Amino acid sequence: MPLDGSTFAERALVPAQALARQSGAELVLAMSRLGGETEPERYLESTAAAAGLDSARTVVFADRLAASAIPSLADTEPDALVCMTTHGRSGAGHALFGSVAEAVVRGLDVPVVLVGPSVRGVGTARFEELIVCLDGSPTAAAILPVAQGFARDLGLAVWLVDVVDPDRRVPADAANDVGASESGPLQRVAHGLDAADLTVNWETLHGRDAAAAIVEFAESRRAPLVAMTTHGRTGLVRIAVGSVTMAVVRRAACPVLVMRSRDLAG
């Protein structure tokens, strides 16, 4: 868990603790000496003590900023997971100011749990459900092995969801079969995950704004964690194409587990 001395970054402490507790993982608090905190070691120790993290390990990066140091640290840790906050900026604001969190996601081959600005309070002390977002593409499906491992390790019930645009035209002779055709792909994925002894449900959502539909569904669930892939696009391409994943991160009241799509990153 990266920290920078701000109360905003500390908002990830509770979800990070929950993830560590439920999975039996070690919690590592990390900070760059170049981040502005004059005594980073003392800050990390006092933050851990205030949060009741007696067993947390602390790491201070001597000569690199967090965006470049976090991937290196993750490479040295077994089965690493990064949990951090993000402002979730988008569009022109993102191009001007950038995002440490997105830079970390692009530089990592491990999952990242992002705690966005809309997460209420500081999240939950225990996660109970995992909402896995799919869209029929191999890119979105790349999250499934990660999601399956998370669900098993943390004891989470799984919800598979996709979003259908209500304006999508359906042939008249197929109108009666719309429900079945929409849920078919999710059912097939669910049956595959059932073999892993998981509790798996599925739901086809409807909305012109996919991110809004996902956020609304997450609001209805019990202590959820959302799981999605991201293209990892940057700059003007990102502004033109947009990012459903970062929109969910920005709007969701719960943390979002993000995994970079290797084939589309750049």
N, C-alpha and C positions, 0 to 999 in steps of 0.2 A: 504494500500500500504506500504510494508516494505521498509525501506531505511537503508543504512549502511555507509553513508558519501561519497560514490563514485559517480562519474559522470555516471558510467555504470548503477547503480541502479536508478538514476534519469531519465534515458531514459523512464521509465514507467510513468512519470508524465503526458505526453500529452494523451496517451490512457486512463489512469485512470481518468483524467479530463473528457474526452469524454464520458466514461461509466457513470460517476456520473451525468454529465449534461443531457445526453439523458434519463437516468432512473429516475432522481430526487433523487438519493441516496446521502447520506452524505459521503464525502471523509475523511478517517482517515489515517494519516501518522504515521507509527509506526517504532520504532527503539529500539535496545537493548543497554543498558549501557555498556555491555561487548563487544560491537562490535569494540571498538577502538576510537570512537569519544569522546573527553574529555568532551564536553558540548553538549550532545544530544538534550536537550530541546531547546537550542539556535539554534542549527543546524536545527532542524525541523521547528522552527518558521521562520528562515531566508529563508529556502528553500520554505516554503509555501508563504512567502511574495514575493520572487523573481518570483514565478510562478503565482502570482495573485490569490492565493487561500485564500481569506479572511475568508471564512467560514469553512476551513478545521480544523478538530480536530486532536490533536497530542497525541500520547501515547508512553511512554518510559518504556521498560521492565527493571526492576531493577536488577534481578538476574538470568535471563535466556537468552540464545541465541535465535535468531530469529526463527530458525527451530522448536524449541519446543514451543516458546511463541505464534507464529502466530496462530496455531490451537486453542489454548486456547482463544485468543482474538476473533477469528471468532465464537467460540461457544457462546460468550456473545453478539454478534451483530445480530440483526434481518435481515434475508435474506442476509447473508454476501456473499461477493465476494472478492477474493484476486487478486490483479493485481501486478505483479512483473517481474523483468528481470531475465534471465538465460543465462548462456554461452552455454547451450545445449550440454555439453560434452557427448561423447558416447564411447563405447568400453572400452579399457584398461584405457584410460584417466579418464573415469567416475569412474572406480573401484578404481583408485588411489586417486583421488581428491574429489569424491563425488559431490553432487549438492544440495544446500540448497533448490532450487525450487522443485526438485523431492521429497526431504524429506517432504516438506510442502504438496505437492500433496498427498503423501501416508498417511499423518496424518489427512487429511481433508475429510469431507463429503459434502463440498461445492465446487462450481466451482472455478477454478483458471485461470486467463488470464495471459499467459506467453509471455513476450516480448523478443524474441530471439535476437542473435547477428546480424542477417541479416536484421532485421527490419530497413527500410530506414529512416534516420533521427530519429525521435522519434515517428513515427506512424502518425495517422490522428487525426484531430480535431473533426471529426464526422464519425461514422461508418454508412454504407449504406446497406451492404449485409452480410449475414451470410452463410458461406459454411459449410454444415453439412456432415461429412465424414462417410459413412456406408460401410459395407462389407457383409451384409446378416446375420451377427451373432447377437445374443442377447446382447453380450458385446458392440458392436458398437452402437446398437440401444438404449442402455441405455442413450445416450446423447440426445435423442429426446425430452423428457419432459423439460430438461434444455434449449435446443435450442429453443423450442417453446415459452417458457417464455421470453427468451432474445429477440427473434424476435418481440414479441408483445410489450414488455416494451420499447424497443429501436427503434421501428418502422423500422425494417430491412426486406428487401426482402430475402427469403430463397432459397438457392440452395442445393439440395440433390445430392451428388456425390458418386460414387463408382469407383473402378479401376479394369479393366479386363486385365489380362495378354494376349497379342496378340498371344502368343505361345500356348494358351489353345486349345486343340483339340476339334473340333466340328464335330459331325456325318454328313456325306454327305447329308443325307435326311433332316437335320435340318438347312442346311447352309442358306437357304432363310429366315429363321425365327430368325437368330441370333440377329438382332437389336431389335426385339420385345421381345425376351426372356431376353436380357440383361437389357432392360429398365423396364421390367414388375415389379420387386420388388420395384424399386424407384417410379414408378407411383402409386403403391398401397399405399406406405407411403405418397406420396405427396397428394393423394386424402384424406387421413385421416387428414393431417394437414390443408388442405383447409377448413375443417369444422370449424377451429379455426379463420377464417377470415384473413388468412395470404396470402401474395403473395408467391407462392411456384413454383419453377422450378426444373428440374432435368437434370442430365447429366451423362452418362456413359463414364468414361475416359479410356484410353488404355495406358499401359506401363508396362514394367518389374519391374520398380522401382516405387512402389506405392507412396512413399513420393514425388518423383520428379514430378509425374503426378499431384498430389494435389497442389504442390507449383506452377507449371506452370499454372494450372487453376486459382489459386488465383491471379496470376500476371495479368490475363486478366480481372479481375472483378473490380468493382468500390468501393474503400474504404472498403475492406472486413475484416471480422473477421472469422477465421476458427474454427470450433467446432469439437472436437474428444474426445473419451474416451482413457484411458491408462490402461494397465494391472497393473502398479505399481510394476513390477518386479525389483529385485535388484541383485547386485553382479554378479557372474558367470552365473547365469541363464539368466540375462538380456543381457550379452555379447553374449551368444550362440543364443538366440532367436532374439535379436535386438528389436527395438522399432520404428515403423513407426511414431508414434506420436511425439517422441522426435526428429526424423529426420526432420519432418515437422517444428517443433519449431525451430530447428537449422538453417534451410534453408529459411524459409518463410520471405518475406518482410513485412508481416503483423502479428499482434499478434494472438495467438492461445488460444482459450478457451478449457481448459482441465478438464475432470471430471474423477476421479478415478473409475475404475470398482471394485465394492466391492467384487464380487465373485472370482476375480482373483488376488486381491492385495496380496502382501507379498514379 
